[in-house]
Amino acid sequence: MKTLKPTKMAKAKATLVLDHPFFASLLLGMPMTEDSSIPTFATDGNSIRFNPDCADKLELNELVFVLAHEVMHCVFQHMTRRGARNPNKWNIAGDYVINDVLIKERVGRMPSGELQGLNDPKLVAQGNGTTEGVYNLLPPDSENKGAGQAGGALDSVSDAAPDQAGQAAKESEMRVKIVQARNAAKMAGKLSQGMARLVSDLVKPRVDWKSVLRRFLTTRAKTDLSYSRPKRRFLADDLFLPSLTGEKMGKIAIGVDCSGSINDQALALFSAEIQAISEDIRPESIEVIYFDSEVISKEVFTSEDSIVLKPLGGGGTAFSPVFECLKDSEIVACVILTDLECHDFGPAPSFPVLWASTNSDQAPFGEVTLIKGEL
C-alpha cells in the first residue's frame, strides 16, 4: 500500500490557507485519516477519510480542489439533509452543486481522467442551485453509481447523526463554524462576493414554513381550543387532543402553480399540511385553483373532504389571472404554492396572500415562506 507523502497534503492545506482561507478555516478543524477500504474520499461532517492511493494520483491543485470539495459537503450540510433520498443519487446531486461553486471560485482544479468530477452548470441552474433541485432532475440510474465510478460522485458522505435532535445540533454547530470561517476570510480580504452571498443564505435562521402557514390561516379564524371536538386524525392512536372550535372560518383559496416547477414531493407536503389545518379551523370551503399562464381548473373542498392536489397544465406562469378569478369570491385568505419565477403578479388583491415558495423569497406584495428546505 502506498502512503501519501505528507508534503503533498501539507502543500495542499497551505495553498488553501494562503489563497482560500474560508475553506482552510473549516478544513483545519477536521481530522484526516487514511482509509484504504474506501475508493476515494469520504466525510461525515466531523472528519475526512481518504484512500492514499487515490490521493497520490491527484496533482497538487486537484488535491486542493478535492479538500475544498469535502469542506463544501459540510458547508451545505449534506449529511443532515438527505432524509429518505437515495444516498448515491443525493451524493451525485451534491457534487454537481459543489463543483459548480468551486469552479466559479477558482479553487484548485477539478480532477480529470479516471477521477473526473461532475460538472454541468446548466443542470445546476435548472435545479435552482440546490442539491434538492438537482436531485429531482437526475435520471433513475444515478442511484446505482457509487463514489469513484464513471458518472458517480467524487466521494461519499455519511449521515452525521441518526436522530433529528442530533442532526439539529450538528447543523447549529456547523452554522457557527461557517460564520467563523467567513469572518476569517473577510479579514484576510479573500472572500468573494459570490461566497459572501452564499454563506449569508446558508446561515440565515430557518423559519418552519408549516408554522407560518398555520399562523397565517388560524389568525383569520375566530376560534378557541376545545376537547369537546377532539382532532379526528389522532383518535386512532387513542390521543384526545383539543381542536379549534367556535365560529367557522370563511372561504380560503389555494393557488397551485402548474407550470412544471412544483414537484410531487412539494405537492404531497403541502396537501398534508393544508388537510391538517383544514380539520382544525374548519373553513367554510377551500377553493383550489390550478394555473400556469391562465386559470386551468378549480376544485372546492370542505373540512370534511380529503384534500389531494392534482395539478394540470405545464405552460408559463402568471399570477394576475388567479387574483382576477378570486376578486368576487369573498375569500378571507389566499395561499399560492409556487416557485415565484414570474413577473406577472398583477395588482395586490384586497385579501391577504401567503406565497409558499419552493425557490425565491421575493414578491411585490403579501408574505413569503420558503418550503424548499424540505424538498
N, C-alpha and C positions, 0 to 999 in steps of 0.2 A: 504494500500500500504506500502510495506517495504521501508525503507530508507537505502541506503548503508552506512555502518559505515565509517565515514571519515578516521579512522585509516587504514582501508584496502586499500583505494585508495591512501592514503598518503604513505603507505608502498610500494605499487607497484611503485609509482613515485620515491621514494627514492632508490629502487632497481635499477631502470633504471639509475638514476643519478650516482650511485656508480659503477655499472657493465657495463652499456651500454650508455655512455654519448652522443653518436651520436643521439640515439633515444630520450633521455631525453631533449636534447637541442631543438629539434623541438616540442616535446610534451608540454613542459612548456610554449611555446608561443601560445598554442591553448586553448581557454576557453572550459571548460567541464560543461555540464548541464544535469540534469536528465530529461528523457522524457519517460513516461510510454506508450506513444502511439506507440512507435517502439518496435519490438520484441527483438532486441539485441543492437547493437551499430551502429552508423552512423556518417559520416563525409562529409563535403563539401569542405575540404581543409583549411578552416579557423578555424573551431571549431569541437568539438566532442560531440555528444549526446549519452546517454546510458540509457537503461532500468535498473533501480536499482535492480529489482528482478532478472534479468538475470545476472547482475554483481555480485550480492550477492551469486549466485550459484558457481561462479568460485573460485578456490583456488588461493592463492596469486600468485604463479608462472604462473598460467593460465591467471590471470588478467594482469600480466606483459607482457605476450605474446600478448594478445589482444590489449593492449595500443600501443605496438610497431607495431602491425598489422595496426592499424589506421594510425599511422605515415607513414608507408610504402605506403599506398594508396596515400598520399600526395607526398612522395618522387618520386613515379612512375607517378605522375600527372594523375591518372586515371580519375579524374573529368574533365579534358580538352581533353582527347584523345579518348573518346568513339565514338564521331561522331554519325552516324546513326545506330550503332550496338544496338542489344537488351540489355537493361540495366541489366537484370538478368544474362544472359549468359556472358556479359562483366565482371560483378562483380565476377562471379564464376571463370572465367579465371584469373582475378587479384588475387583472393585468392590463387589459386594454385601457382602462381609465388611468391607471398609474403610469404606464409607459407614455401615454399622451401628455401627461403633466411633465414628466421628466425630460422628454424630448423638447418640449416647448421651453423648459427652464434651462436646457443645455447642460444637464448634469451627466457628465461622462458620455459614454456611447452605448447604445443598446447592443447587446450581443448579437452576433450573426452566426452563420453556419449552423451546426447541429444544436446550438443553444439559442437559436434565433428567437427574439422576443416578439410578442404580438403587438401590432401597430395598425390601427385603422381609424384615423381622425374622423372620417365620415360616420362610421358606426358609433363612435363616442358622441358625436354631435347629435345623431339621431336618437340616442339614448339619453339626451339632455345632460350629458356629462356625469351621469350617476351609474354606479355599479348595478343597481336595480334595473335601471332603464336598459343598459346594455344586455344584462342577463335575459330580459324578456325578448330581445331581438336575436339571440343566438340560436342556431339550429339544434334540434334534439340530440344529434350525435356528439355534441360537445360534452355531454355527460360521461362519455366513455374515454375522454382524453385526459390522462393524468399528467402530472408535472414531468417535464423533461421529454415528453413525446411531441412529435410533429403536430402543430396546431394546438398543443396544450399549453398550460401555464409554465412560466419560468421556474416557479417554486410551488410550495404547498403551504397552506395556512390552516392551523388547527384552532378550535374554539378556546377562548381564554378561560371560561368558567362554565360549569354545567347548568347553573341556575340563573334566573333573572336577576336576583339580588347581587350575585357575584358579578354578572355582566355589567349591571348598572354601576357598581363600584369601580370596575375596570374602565368604563367609559369616562367616569368622572375624573379618575386619576390621570387618564391619557389627555383629557382636555387641559388639565393643569400643566402637563409636560409640554403640550403643543404651544401653549401661551408662553412658557418659559423659553422654548426654542425660538419662537417668533421674536421675542424681545432681544434674545442674544444676537440673532441675525440682523435685527434692525439696528442695534447698537454698533454692529460691525459695518453697517452701511451696505449689507449684502442681502437685502430682502426685496425681491422684485415686486412690482405692483400686482402681478398675477398671483404670486404666492400670498401676498398680504390679503387679497380678496378671498382667496381660497381658505386661508386659515380663519379669517373673520367669519365666514359662513360656517365653518366646522365647529367653532367654539361658541356659537350663538346658543343661548339657552333654548332647549326644545320644549315646545308647548304641545300638550296632548290634544290633537285635533278632536278627539271624541268628547273631551271635556268642553272644548269650545263650542262644538255643535250642540251638545246637550244644554249648555248655558244659554246659547243663542235662542233656542226654541222654548225651553222651560220658563224663561223670564217673561215670555209673552203669553203664558197661560196663568189664569187666576186659580191656583191650586194649593193644596196643603197635603202633607203626608197623613196617611190613614191605614190602619191594619184591617179596617172593615172590608177592604177590597185588595187582598194581597196580590203581589205580582204573579201572574199565571205561569210564567216561564220557569219559576223556581219551585212550584208546588210538587213537581215530580220528584224532586230531591228532598222533600219534607222541609223545605225552607219557607217560612212565612215572613216575607219582607214587605214593608209598607209600600203602597203605591201612592201616586198623586191623585187626590180627589178634590171635588169642588166643581166649579164651573168649567164646562168643556172648552177646550181651546178652539179657536176658529179654524178656518181653512188655511193650510200651508201648501206651498208649491215646491216641487223638486225639479230642477232642470238637469238633464243628463246630456252631456256633450257626446255626440255620436260621431265625431269627426275621425275616429280611429285612434285617438291618443289615450283613451281610457281603457286599461286592460281589465281582464276578468277578475284579477285579484282585488283591484281597486273597487270594482262594482260589488264584489262579494262583501268586502269590509264595510263599505258604505251602506249597502242594503241591510246588513245585520244591525248596524247601529241605528238606522232610521226605524227599523222594526222595533227595537227595544225602546226607543224614545216614544214611538207611537203608542205602545202599550201603556206607557207611564202617563203621558199627558193627554191621551185620547183626543186628538184633534177631530174637528167635525169631518174633515176629509183631507186626504193628501193627493194633490193633483200632480202627477208626474208628466213632464213634458220632455220628449225626446227631440233633439235638434242637432243640426250641423250648421249649414248656412241659412237654414229655414226650419220652421217647426215641422217635424216629420209626423209625429203622432202623440196622443195623450192617453193616459190611464188614470183612473180615480180609485183610490183605496180608502178604506176606513180603518179605524184602530183594531177592528176585528179581523182584518184581512192579513194574509201573509204577503209581505212585500218582496217581490222578485223583479229586479230591473232587467229589462230585455231591450238593449239598445238596437237601433236600426240605422241605416244610412251609412255615412262614411265620407262625406264631402268636406268642404271647408268649415269654418266656424264663424258664426255671427250671433251675438247676444241680443241685439236690438229686437229681432222678431219674437224672442221669448217674452221680453217685457211688454211688447205691444200686445201679445196674446193674453197677458195677465192683467192688463190695465183696468179691466172692468170686472175682475173676478172676486174682489173684496177679500183677498188673502191677507193674513196678518204677518207673514214672513215668507221668504223665498231662499232656498239653498241651491246653489249651482255646483254640480260636480264637473270639473273641467281642468285643463292644463293652463288655462288663461292665455293661450297663444292666439290672440285675436286683437284686432284694432277696432272692430265694430261693436262697441258697448252700448251705443245709443245714450239718450239722456237718463239720468238717475230716476228710478221709479219712485212712487210715493210710499212703497212698503220697504221694510228693511231687507237687505240682501247679505247673505254669507256666501263667499266663494270658497268651496272646498277644493283646493287646488293640488294637483299632482306635480306641479312644476314651479311656476312663477308665483311670487308673492305680491305682485303689483297689479292694482286695479284702480280705476278712476273714482270709484265710489264703493260703499259697502265695506264689509270686514272680510279679511282673508285668513284662512287657516290652512297650513300645509299638511298634507297627508302622505307625502312621498316617502317619509322616513320609514314607513311600514311596508313599502311595496318592493 
